[in-house]
Amino acid sequence: MDLPRSFTIRESSHRIHNPFTSEKLAALGQALHLAPGTRALDLASGSGEMLCTWAHAHGIVGTGVDISTEFTAKARVRASELGVADQVVFIHDDASGYVADEPVSLAACIGATWIGNGVVGTIDLLRRSLRPGGILLIGEPYWRQDPPDQHTAEACHAGDKDDFRLLPELIEQFGELDYDVVEMMLADQDSWDRYRAAQWLNIRRWLDRNPDDELAAELRAELSEEPARYARYQREYLGWGVFALMGR
C-alpha cells in the first residue's frame, strides 16, 4: 500500500503536495481563527505541512493519514523539526476509509477527493469524524474557464470537462449538499508555477542520477512534454482552492 514511485520522485522536494504556497497555507490557518487545542484530522496528509505548521503557529493537535510511506516519514521529521511531535501524529494508512476514534473540530482533505470518489463522497467521509459545529476543509480543482474541447480537458489531467466545475458551480454544489462556505483560499497562477515547476526540477535531478532506471524513459518523456502542456492548458484553464464548510 503506497503511492506510485513516479509520484514520490516528482514531488520529492515538496512540503505541500498541491498548488498552495506556504504563505497561502499560513494565511488560511490565520483566517480560520484556530484556537489552541483544536483537534484536527487530515486525510491524505502528504508530508504533513498543514498539521505541523498549524500546530506550531496555533497550538492545534491532530492526526494525519496518508498512503505514502515516504511522505508519512517526512511528516514525522517535519513535526520534530518544528517541535510539535507531541501534538500531531502521522499514520501510514489508506485514508479512503479512515474515521477518527473521537470527533474532531476540523476535518480536512486537501486536494485528494479521489479518496471518496469525488467531492460528495469525501465530504460524507469527513463528516463521519466531525463534531457538530466543526469545520470541513476541502481542496479541489475547478475550471477557471470552460475548456473548449476534450483535448484541453485531458491536457489538464481531467477525464473530461465534467470532472470539474466552474468556481461558482463548485460553491453552489457545497450549498446543495447543505453546507455553507465560510472561508476559501484560492491558488493563483504563481502558486501553480511553484508547484509544477518544482516537479520538473525534481524529475531532471532524478534523471541525472538514475539514467538507467526502469522509469527513466517515462519521466524523460514527461519532462520533455509537460512544461509546454502546462503553460498552454493547465495554467490557463485549471484553478484550485481550499474551501471551509460548515453544515447547516
N, C-alpha and C positions, 0 to 999 in steps of 0.2 A: 504494500500500500504506500504509494509515493507519487510525486509528480514526475512527468517525463523528464529525462535528463536534459533535453534541449531547453526546457523552460528554466531550469535552475542555472544552466550556462548563460542563457540570455539575460537573466536578471541577477547574476551573481553578485554584482556590486550594489544592488538596490536595497535600501532600507524600507522603501514604500513601494509596493508592487502594484501601483496604479498611477494614473496621471495627476497625482497630487504632489505638491512641493511640501517641504517641512513647514514652510511658513503658512500654507493653507491649512495643514493639519493642526498646527498650533492655534490658528485663528478660529477653526471650528471648535476646538476644545474650549476656548475662551467664550465663544458665542453661546455655548450650551450651559454656561454658569454651573459647572460641575462642583458639587460640594465634596469636601473631604469625606472619604469613606464610601462614596458612591460605588456600588457593586456592579461590575460590567461583565458581559460575555461577548467575545469577539470570535465569530465563526469564520473560518478561512483567514486566520490572523496573520499569515505570512511570517515576516521577520519581526513582528511584534511591536512595530514602531508606535502605533496608536496607543496601545495599552501602556507601554513603557514610558513614553513621553508624557502622557496624561497622568500616569501615576506619579511621575516626578513633579509635574507642574501643578497638579490639582489634588493630589492625595487620594486618587481613586484606587480601588482594588479590583481584581478580577481574574478571569481565565481566558486564555486564547487557545483555539483548537485549529490545527492545520494538518493537512495530509502530507506535507513535505517534511521529511526528516531533517534536511539541510536547513530549511528556513526556521523550523522549530528550534534547532540548536542555536541558530543565530539570535533568535528572540531571547533565549535564556542568557546568552552572553550579553546582549544589549541591556537586559534587566540588571545584570550585575554591574555593568559599566555605569548605569545611572543610579545605582544604589537602591533599586526598588524590587529586588528579588524576593523580599518578604511580603510584597504587595500583589505581585502578579505571578501566575502560574501558566506555563505553556505545555499543552498536551499534544502529542502526535496521535491523531485520530482522524477518522472521516467525519467532517463537520456536518455532512448531509443528514445525519440522524441524531445529532447531539442536542440534548436538553439539559439545562443546568439542574443540579441537585436541589438548589433553593432559588426562589425567584430573584431576579436581578432588576436594577433600576435602569440599566442601559444595555440593550441587546443589539449587536451590530453584525452586519455582513457587508463589507466594503468592497464591492467590485467582484463578487463571486456568486451571483444569484443562481448560477447553474446548480448550486448545492440543493436548491429547492425546485429545480426545473423551471426557474423564472421568478419574476417578482412576486407573484401571488403565492407560490409555494414557499418561497423564502420568508416572506412576511409571516405566513402561518407557522413556520418552524420557529422563528424568533419569538413569536407571540407566546409560545408554549413555555418560554423561560422568563417572561417579563411579568413583573408585578403590576397590579392596577395603577395607572397613572405614570408608568415608566415611559421611556423614550426608545423607539426603534431607530436605528441608523441603517439606511440602505444606500450603497454606492452602485450606480447604474449608468450605462451609456444611454444617450439619446441622440436623435438626429438634430444637428444644427440647422440643416435644411434638407428638404426631401431629396433623397438620392434619385437621379433621373432614370436609372435603369438597374437591372440585376447585376451587371458587371461592377457598377460602383458600390452597390451593397456588399458584394463579395470581397471587393478590394478593401472594405472597411471591416473585414472579418465577421460579417454577418451572413447567415444563410440566405436571407432575403430581406427586403426593406421592412417587413412586418416584425422582424426580430426586435426592433427598437421603435420608439415613438418620438415624435417631436416633443420638446420640453413641456409645452402647455398640456399636451395629451398625457404625458407621463404623470404630471402633477394631478391631472384630473383622474387618472387611474387610481392614485392613492385615495382620493376622495370617494371614488366608487367602492373602495374596499373599507370605507368607514374610518379613514384616518385623516387627521389634519396635518398638513405640512407646517411645522412650527419653526423650521430653520432649513437653510440649504447653503451649500458651499460648492461652487462650480469650478471645475478646471478650466483654464483658458488655453490658448494655443501654445503659449510659452510653457505651461505645465506639461502639455503633451510632448513638446520638444524635449524637455528634460527627461521625461520617462522613456520615450522611444529612442532618442539619440544615444542615451546611456546603454541601451541594449546593443546598439551597433558596435560601440567600443568594446563591450564585454565579449561579443562574438569574435571581433577581429583579434583581440588579445588571446582568446582561447584557441583560435585557428593557428596563430603563430606558434603556440606551444604544443598543439596537437594536430599536426598536418595529416597524420595517418589514421586518426580516429575514425571509427565507422560512421560518425555523424558529420565528419568534416565536409563532405560533398553537399549535404543538405544545408548546413549552416553557411557554407560558402555561397550557395545559390541565394539564400535568404539575404545575406549581406549585400550581394550584387544588385538585388532587385528591390528590396524593401524600402530603402530611403526615398527613392523617387516615387514609389507607390504611395508611401505615407504622405509625402508632400502633395501629391496630386489628388488624393482621395480622402484619407482618414483625417488629415489636418483640417480639411475644409468642411467635411460633412459630419464628422462624429464628435459629439460633445460627451461630457462625463461629469457627474456630480454626486455629492452625498446629500441625502435628504433625511431630515429628522422628522419623525412621525409620532403622533400621539393618538391613541384610539378615542373615538367619540363616545 
